[in-house]
Amino acid sequence: MDKLFLGLDCSTQSLTGIIIDFNLNTVVCRNSINFDKELPHYNTQNGVVVLDNEKVIHSYPLMWVEALELLFEKMKDSEISFFEIKAISGSGQQHGTVYLNSEFVRNIEQLDVSKTLVSQLKNSFSRQTSPIWMDSSTTKQCDEVREKLGGLKSTIRLLGSNTIERFSGPQIRKFFQLQPELYEKTSIIHLVSSFMASIMLGKSALIDHGDGAGMNLMNIRTKKWDERALEATAPNLREKLPPLIESYGIIGKISSYFVEKYGFNPDTNLIAWSGDNPNSLIGVGLIEKGKVAISLGTSDTYFGYLQNLFLDYRGEGHVFGAPTGDYMSLICYKNGSLARERIKDKFNLSWEKFSEILNKTPHGNNGKLMLPYFFPETVPQVLEPKVCRFGFDENDIEGNIRGIIEAQFLSMRLHSEWIGEKPNEIYATGGASANRDILQVMANIFNTKVRKFEFTDSAALGAAFRAAKSYYDLINKEKTWDEIINKFIDFKKSILIKPNKEYIKLYDDMLDLYGKCESFILKNGEDPEIARLEFINKYF
Ligand code: XUL
């Protein structure tokens, strides 16, 4: 019976696995490993370690491997037989790079089932830690590469994005510049997604067009490694990078290690892994224009499906490959859930209490506005963290709670304008999308309906959908994306949150004001105080 598919998601804070059943049209098994809690010996905080200074943020690839073993140990105790799984795909936090030595491929090819993965892979790294998407330490390298590629516009035209601190290319360049001997000893550089795929495959896996586009190394039109970008980044880089493949490409059969150890079927197909955002695009069923998704996770992202290539020449937005073979647009905020948690924790609140206060506070926050850069931000670019408050201070509970939530959505509305037409519906996903009160603020600020699904694991679900799609194509029982999505995403069971029309004008004006605050702090623009007082007079 061709019915079970596994989707894995190696995210910043956890590794999640879900199995979907095509007969029952539902998720039949879900498990997750939280890195901080379940692998405390790595000493991570929110899945990461801060090295040298707060701009240098890494994680441990060996921790992800250990989490994989732990996850399968947990999942195999469920009633579902791994043997029935027909295909597997996965998702990884984007941009993070894993540096492997010449032992790696031999090690994964010859895994001994009587030993753990960790014990057999620990000598495979030329660098023990992986810089991840939260790292903001490569401004110098970004400038160097951009200049070599002919400046902002030509870089974006070539790669689909400006050179960005967290993207893999500038990170690779920094490693080459600071530790040239270790760079030299690196045989393969993987992304989080292709690294995890390699372990399950028992061979070095390919990088898909979705995640490949987040490296500042892939030509966004030809979807091939770009010679100029490779050369501008580091010497002999092409030899160290795996080839690229379509996101729906089959990369091989599962490694015998997993067959023997956990009872998978040796015929199980592995589909290329991709980044968490491309996976989420399909995981929320976004394959048409006019709708966008907002994922509220460790990072907050705003993304949409693009049938044709469309670029942001201001350099804040990105274009990646989509699982369908087309494109997707995205903007990413580093100040996502960790920034919301800063406020919640400062006042020692539960999420329920946080919501209660949010609901009590008036729309427009009595004219109190926040620029919430608790961490370096990418949209807009802010390299030194700073939190700016207009009309209140850090001890004002109500001001801070509504301040951060309104700031996050005002900023998204302001900075997503390049994507074009206003969306007619927003799909909400990610952990914090479970909070209906936050979604109501989102709906009001965008003046758009927000749809909240039962399921928040959109990246893992998207990976399982991708596994199913490629498998059915392979056995000539093609299913359309719509068929797959409609089987598992029950629009009738989703909740539709409507914008409150009463606040349309207020938030249009507040958007303007927010833009003025941003330009005052970041671009030496005019002091927004008079405009803020006018706003207060008008609405409060
Ligand atoms: C996207 C980005 C983050 C990571 C982590 O560009 O950096 O969303 O994928 O989730």
Residues whose N, C-alpha, C, O or C-beta is under 5 A from the ligand:
A	BS01	XUL	Q93 Q94 W133 D276 S299 T301 C332
